[in-house]
Amino acid sequence: MLANGGSTSLPIVHAVSREYEAFPGSRYALPADDEELQRLILQHNVLKGVFENKILLAPVQLDANGAVLEIGTGPGRWILDLADSVDSSIPMVAVDIQSRMFPASAPTNIDFRVESATHLPSEWTNKFSLVHQRLLMAALQIADWPVCLREIHRVLRPGGWVQLGEFTGWPAGKYPGKPCMEKLVAMYRAMGDARGLYTDCTQGIGKMLAEAGFVEIQSEARMTLVGKWAGEAGVANRINQIGVLRGMKTPILKAGGFGYVGSEEEFDRLLEGVEKEWDEIPGAQKEFVIFWARKPQV
Ligand SMILES: C[S@@+](CC[C@H](N)C(=O)[O-])C[C@H]1O[C@@H](n2cnc3c(N)ncnc32)[C@H](O)[C@@H]1O
């Protein structure tokens, strides 16, 4: 039985205009194309804005003896930003499961390469002073998270820091006065469940970090406001968040719409309705949480 009692699970035929990178075993739900790249740049700026322009909360001392690793770098905006603000002798590695969004040019101290979060090279044990990973919630399955955090622990040198950033998932349940939002959230969560994704990963990251062996676990959360009612920042984040949902169109339609939409037109109309609700009814917001933790010295 589908989430809302619907009966169809046949793929919904639609013209796939976005580029999705198919890599073996991946459940990644977002595309890797120029539109997504632009969205990720916008999102980087939104997140910087709510954290007072800070991109690094872990209290790590970076120097030429300690390398930095970023996992799931996408277009690399975070690591490019970091590289801009620290000594250029600090070696940096930025990895992603696919290279489509890698920047065309980058400082020579950053090495962009294709690697998976769940299987980092064996020669990287005890190598990095800092590992950063942001927004893999649409990529890692529930069982991948402990594997990934153990890998990060392994590649950090003793005393090194990890910093993770994730959005809190749209909460399930009623959205009074916002019928489109209520339907959209139910559909988005059904897609996450069908793919085995950890939609509410922010609730489990602290515990999983401790289980992976990290200490001094801390976090800071900020609300990002969504919609015209919240001014320029709200409009930017509305464009960002609608971009995430648009990016999930093909995975949702290919899965048959989970009983919430029966055609591409219905999907598009639902998103238009959500956008209108965000703009016209004050209050939509999405929490972003940054976690940081240390690998013990011994
Ligand atoms: C939502 S984007 C975030 C990009 C970047 N971290 C940022 O915050 O702008 C997620 C990225 O994770 C990558 N990804 C998905 N599965 C991965 C895996 N198993 N290992 C490494 N990267 C992965 C995707 O290709 C995509 O570039």
The ligand as an SDF file (V2000), in Angstrom:
LIG
                    3D

 27 29  0  0  0  0  0  0  0  0999 V2000
   23.8250   18.1240   -2.1630 C   0  0  0  0  0  0  0  0  0  0  0  0
   25.4140   17.9880   -2.8690 S   0  0  0  0  0  0  0  0  0  0  0  0
   26.3950   18.9210   -1.7070 C   0  0  0  0  0  0  0  0  0  0  0  0
   27.6770   19.4250   -2.2790 C   0  0  0  0  0  0  0  0  0  0  0  0
   28.5590   20.2100   -1.3110 C   0  0  0  0  0  0  0  0  0  0  0  0
   28.9090   19.4140   -0.1620 N   0  0  0  0  0  0  0  0  0  0  0  0
   27.8910   21.4730   -0.8560 C   0  0  0  0  0  0  0  0  0  0  0  0
   27.5080   21.5670    0.3230 O   0  0  0  0  0  0  0  0  0  0  0  0
   27.7610   22.3750   -1.6900 O   0  0  0  0  0  0  0  0  0  0  0  0
   25.9000   16.3230   -2.4520 C   0  0  0  0  0  0  0  0  0  0  0  0
   27.1530   15.8780   -3.1670 C   0  0  0  0  0  0  0  0  0  0  0  0
   27.5070   14.5930   -2.6480 O   0  0  0  0  0  0  0  0  0  0  0  0
   27.9720   13.7850   -3.7130 C   0  0  0  0  0  0  0  0  0  0  0  0
   27.8700   12.3550   -3.3250 N   0  0  0  0  0  0  0  0  0  0  0  0
   26.7920   11.5480   -3.3900 C   0  0  0  0  0  0  0  0  0  0  0  0
   27.0950   10.3280   -2.9140 N   0  0  0  0  0  0  0  0  0  0  0  0
   28.4010   10.3620   -2.5420 C   0  0  0  0  0  0  0  0  0  0  0  0
   29.3070    9.4070   -1.9840 C   0  0  0  0  0  0  0  0  0  0  0  0
   28.9130    8.1630   -1.7010 N   0  0  0  0  0  0  0  0  0  0  0  0
   30.5820    9.7870   -1.7490 N   0  0  0  0  0  0  0  0  0  0  0  0
   30.9900   11.0570   -2.0450 C   0  0  0  0  0  0  0  0  0  0  0  0
   30.1830   11.9970   -2.5700 N   0  0  0  0  0  0  0  0  0  0  0  0
   28.9000   11.6650   -2.8160 C   0  0  0  0  0  0  0  0  0  0  0  0
   27.0940   14.1890   -4.8790 C   0  0  0  0  0  0  0  0  0  0  0  0
   27.6730   13.8060   -6.1160 O   0  0  0  0  0  0  0  0  0  0  0  0
   26.9980   15.7060   -4.6690 C   0  0  0  0  0  0  0  0  0  0  0  0
   28.0380   16.3740   -5.3390 O   0  0  0  0  0  0  0  0  0  0  0  0
  1  2  1  0
  2  3  1  0
  2 10  1  0
  3  4  1  0
  4  5  1  0
  5  6  1  0
  5  7  1  0
  7  8  2  0
  7  9  1  0
 10 11  1  0
 11 12  1  0
 11 26  1  0
 12 13  1  0
 13 14  1  0
 13 24  1  0
 14 15  1  0
 14 23  1  0
 15 16  2  0
 16 17  1  0
 17 18  1  0
 17 23  2  0
 18 19  1  0
 18 20  2  0
 20 21  1  0
 21 22  2  0
 22 23  1  0
 24 25  1  0
 24 26  1  0
 26 27  1  0
M  CHG  2   2   1   9  -1
M  END
$$$$
